[in-house]
Amino acid sequence: MNTTYDIAYCLLPNKEESSYDFVVMCLQELLEGQAGRSPQLFITDHEVALKNRLLAHFPKVPRRACLWHLMNNLEVKVLEV
């Protein structure tokens, strides 16, 4: 179908892996309830804890950085120079 859409947003109390683990486990359970469907790709910010949890729960699904976050970080770094 070649369509990209957001499947989850959440507010977390911190950026620890345990917080991300809970959310990613819930996502995994939700998707398993949809006839075992699995995402084709995860696009996230560059949060290491989130990337680690996605890798643990969805090892075969590729992960990519969000273009908006990359461009925003580039702009911030250029303005620092």
C-alpha positions as CSV (number, residue, x, y, z in Angstrom):
1,M,0.0,0.0,0.0
2,N,3.1,2.3,0.3
3,T,1.4,4.7,2.8
4,T,3.0,6.2,5.8
5,Y,0.9,7.1,8.8
6,D,1.4,7.7,12.5
7,I,0.4,4.9,14.7
8,A,1.2,6.2,18.2
9,Y,2.0,9.2,20.3
10,C,2.6,9.2,24.0
11,L,3.7,11.3,26.9
12,L,6.2,9.7,29.2
13,P,7.5,10.7,32.6
14,N,11.1,10.4,31.5
15,K,13.4,9.1,28.8
16,E,14.4,5.8,30.5
17,E,14.2,2.5,28.6
18,S,11.7,1.2,31.1
19,S,9.2,3.9,30.2
20,Y,9.7,3.2,26.5
21,D,9.5,-0.5,27.1
22,F,6.0,-0.3,28.4
23,V,4.8,1.8,25.4
24,V,6.5,-0.5,22.9
25,M,5.1,-3.6,24.6
26,C,1.6,-2.1,24.4
27,L,2.1,-1.3,20.7
28,Q,3.3,-4.8,20.1
29,E,0.3,-6.3,21.8
30,L,-2.1,-4.0,19.8
31,L,-0.5,-5.0,16.5
32,E,-0.5,-8.7,17.4
33,G,-4.3,-8.4,17.9
34,Q,-4.5,-7.1,14.3
35,A,-3.9,-10.5,12.8
36,G,-0.2,-10.4,13.6
37,R,0.4,-7.3,11.6
38,S,3.8,-5.7,11.9
39,P,5.1,-2.2,10.9
40,Q,7.3,-2.0,7.9
41,L,9.4,0.9,9.3
42,F,9.7,3.0,12.4
43,I,10.5,6.7,12.0
44,T,11.5,8.3,15.3
45,D,13.6,11.1,16.8
46,H,17.1,10.1,17.7
47,E,16.2,8.9,21.2
48,V,18.6,6.0,22.0
49,A,16.3,4.5,24.7
50,L,13.4,4.3,22.2
51,K,15.6,2.9,19.5
52,N,16.8,0.2,21.9
53,R,13.3,-0.8,22.9
54,L,12.1,-0.9,19.3
55,L,15.0,-3.2,18.4
56,A,14.3,-5.5,21.3
57,H,10.6,-5.9,20.4
58,F,10.7,-5.5,16.7
59,P,14.1,-6.7,15.6
60,K,13.3,-7.2,12.0
61,V,11.7,-3.8,11.5
62,P,14.0,-1.1,10.2
63,R,14.3,2.2,12.1
64,R,15.0,5.6,10.5
65,A,15.5,9.1,11.9
66,C,12.8,11.7,11.4
67,L,13.8,14.2,8.7
68,W,12.2,17.1,10.7
69,H,14.4,16.2,13.7
70,L,17.5,15.9,11.6
71,M,16.9,19.2,9.9
72,N,16.1,20.9,13.2
73,N,19.2,19.6,14.9
74,L,21.3,20.7,11.9
75,E,19.9,24.2,12.1
76,V,20.6,24.4,15.8
77,K,24.2,23.2,15.3
78,V,24.8,25.6,12.4
79,L,23.5,28.5,14.5
80,E,25.9,27.6,17.3
81,V,28.9,28.1,15.0
